[in-house]
Amino acid sequence: MRKAIFPGSFDPITNGHYDIIKRGISLFDEVIVAIGINAEKKYMFSLDDRKRFIEEAFKNEPKVKVITYEGLTIDLCRKENADFILRGLRNPADFEFEKAIAHTNRRLSKIETVFLLTATKTSYISSSIVRDVLRNGGDYTVLVPESVKIK
């Protein structure tokens, strides 16, 4: 079984994340969306909300599993018996950052990182942009899956 871990903070999940997950399920038997917990980071959405947004977005997709984790992603890969880490690339800066992490992960384990280029229509979207739109009262709904509902 080919499993991939798609790690991130998903604060919140964006249409870009959604696209990478959808395309990932055509490549893998299971995509585990792993929400990292970082005590140093201040999130806009609670962990429960972030998990719910993703679970609702993929409620009809049995190949997607959503979990939370702390620590190294490669340790999570070992725990989940996943041989791959799935990452999306929006631009050259993403590539340089992700390349360093991928090389480190391969040095520390045998885990391969699979990069997918984001779709042109979502390549400009980041969670940071979505949070900025939200803070300023803009229409965030065009940037995120329908499951992201702000109360």
N, C-alpha and C positions, 0 to 999 in steps of 0.2 A: 504494500500500500504506500503510495507516494503522498506524504504529508508535508505541508509547508506551514510555517509560522509567519504570520503577518503582524509584526509588533508595532506599537505606536501608543501615543497617549489618546488619540481620537477625541480631542477636546474642542469641538465635536467631530464626529465622522463627517467627511465632505463628499461631494459627488466624485471627486478625484479618488478618494479611498474606495468608494463604492465601485467605481469602474475597475480598479486594480483587483479587488476581491472577485468581482464577476468574471474577469478575464482569468484570474488565478484558478477558479474552479474548473475551467476547461483544461488546465494543465495538470492539476493535482486531484487525487482522490478525496482529499480533505484539506481545507484551508482553515487553520486555527487563528482567529483574530485574537491577538493577545494584547490586552490593555495593560501597559506597564504602570506600576505604582512608584512614584518618586516623591518621597516625603519633602524634598527640597522645592518642589514645584507647586505653584498656586494655580489651581484649575478653575475654570469658569463653571464647569458642570461637575456634579458629583460623580463618583465612580459608578454608582448604581444607574444614574441617568445615561452616562456614556455607554455602559453595557446594554441597557435597554434600547437605546437608539439603534445600536448595531443588530441586536437580536431581532427587533421588529423589522428592520430593513431586510433581513434575510430569513424571516420566519418560514418561508416556503422553500428554503434551500437546505436540504439535509447535509450537504457537503461542507457547510460552514458551521463552525463551533466557535463560541465566544467565551474567553476566559480572562482572568486577571492574573498578574504575576509580579513578583519582585525579584530583583537580581539580574544575572546575566541571561541574555536571550539564548545563548548556546546551552546553558544548563536547562532551560525550559525545553529546548529542542530534544535533549537527551531524555528528559522526563516524559515527554509526549511521543517519543520515538519518531521525531520528524527529522528528515535529512536535509531539509531546505528552509531557508529564510526568504520570504518574498518581500521585495521592496519596490516602491514606485519612484520613478525619477521624473522631475518636472523640468529641470534645467541643469546646466553644467555645474553649478555650485552644489546641487544635490548629489551629482555624480561624484565629485571630489570627496565630499563628506562621507557618503555611503561606501565608496571604494575603500577608504581607510578602515572603516568598521568591518567590511567584508574580508579584507586581508587579515585583520586581527582575528576575526572569528575562525577563519581557515587555519591560521597558525595555532590557535588554541584547541581546535577540534577538526573534524572532517566535514563540518556543515558547509554546504554550498549556499551562496546567496544568488537568487535569481532576480534580475532587474527587469521590470516592465516600464516602458516609457508611458507616461500618462497620455491620455487622448488629448488631442489639440483643444477640444472644447472645454477641458477641465484643467489644463496645464497651469493656469494662473491661480487656481484656488488653493488656499492653504487654510488650516484651522485658525491661524493667527488673523488672516484676513476676515474670516467668518466672525471671529470674536470681535474684531474692530467694527464690522458692520453692525453687529448686535448692540454693542455699547453705544453706538451712535444712532440707533433707531432705524437703520436701513432694512431693506427687504432681503433678509438672509435666505429665504426659502428657495431661491434660484441656485443656491450654492451647496445645498445639502439634500440628502434623501428626505422623503416625506415623513419618515419616522422621527426626525428631529423637530420636536414641537416645544416651543418655549411657553411656559405657563405664565 
